[in-house]
Amino acid sequence: MFLRTLFVTVVALLVSIGVARAQSDTAASATVAIVKFDPKRGAASDIDAGVAVAKATGKRVLLDVGGEWCVWCRRLDTLFATNKALAEFRDRNYVTVKVNYSKENKNEAVLSRYPKVKGYPHLFVLDGNGSLLHSQDTGELESGKGHDPEKVMAFLKKWAPATGEQRE
């Protein structure tokens, strides 16, 4: 009977540790997982959540402003989806938040906090306190009919957390 009780206790303890660890890992690595630009989302609350995660994890916030209507926005998404090294570097160093801009929702109140956007997609880099560090016209990152992976990586490396904290 003692061995049975001990076994059940050990199993329960291991399950509890696993659940606690999974919750902790999820909180620490959480991102504002928005795969598409969504006019129904609350951009202000998404940004606030992204800033909170960035502050807790030592990352920067990458605001990706655009819309599903935007072919260049889809091309940038495709670049990250097909370039594993680029996506991994971004995800290690940034909390990415998609901010919709479309005829259904221009998110004018939120976007008025930042410099004027001239074209889409547009990227803003924020620190862990939500302060603007950089405004990036992605036209400068293009090459031909897409975004140049080397230019995008150089941009991400330039604005990633300080070298000592940067996660290669």
Residue pairs with C-beta under 8 A, 6 or more apart in sequence:
27 56
28 56
28 57
29 57
30 53
31 50
31 53
31 91
31 95
31 96
32 46
32 49
32 50
32 53
32 95
32 96
32 97
32 98
34 41
34 46
34 97
34 98
35 98
36 68
36 98
37 66
37 67
37 68
37 70
37 73
37 98
37 99
37 100
37 101
37 102
38 98
38 100
39 67
39 100
39 102
39 104
39 105
40 105
41 100
43 99
43 100
43 107
43 110
43 111
44 109
44 110
46 97
46 98
46 99
47 61
47 63
47 97
47 99
47 110
47 126
47 130
48 130
49 97
50 61
50 63
50 95
50 96
50 97
50 126
51 61
51 95
51 126
51 128
51 129
51 130
53 59
53 95
54 60
54 61
54 94
54 95
54 126
54 127
54 128
55 128
55 129
57 95
58 128
58 161
58 165
59 92
59 93
59 94
59 95
59 128
59 161
60 93
60 94
60 95
60 125
60 126
60 127
60 128
60 133
60 159
60 160
60 161
61 94
61 95
61 96
61 97
61 125
61 126
61 127
61 128
61 130
62 90
62 94
62 95
62 96
62 97
62 123
62 124
62 125
63 97
63 99
63 114
63 123
63 124
63 125
63 126
64 73
64 76
64 96
64 97
64 98
64 99
64 121
64 123
65 98
65 99
65 101
65 111
65 117
65 120
65 121
65 122
65 123
65 124
66 72
66 73
66 76
66 98
66 99
66 100
66 101
66 120
66 121
66 122
67 73
67 100
67 101
67 102
67 120
68 74
68 102
69 102
70 120
70 121
72 119
72 120
72 121
72 138
72 142
72 147
73 120
73 121
75 145
75 146
75 147
76 121
76 138
76 147
76 152
78 146
79 86
79 146
79 147
79 149
79 152
80 86
80 87
80 90
81 87
83 149
85 153
86 149
86 152
86 153
86 156
89 153
89 156
89 157
89 160
89 167
89 168
90 96
90 156
92 167
92 168
93 156
93 160
93 161
93 166
93 167
94 125
94 156
94 160
99 107
99 110
99 111
100 107
101 107
101 111
101 117
101 120
111 117
113 132
114 124
114 132
114 135
115 132
115 135
118 137
119 137
119 138
119 139
120 138
121 138
122 135
122 136
122 137
122 138
123 135
123 136
123 138
123 155
124 132
124 134
124 135
124 136
125 132
125 133
125 134
125 136
125 159
126 132
126 133
127 133
133 159
134 159
136 155
138 147
140 151
141 147
141 148
141 151
141 152
141 155
142 148
142 151
143 151
157 166
160 166
160 167
161 167
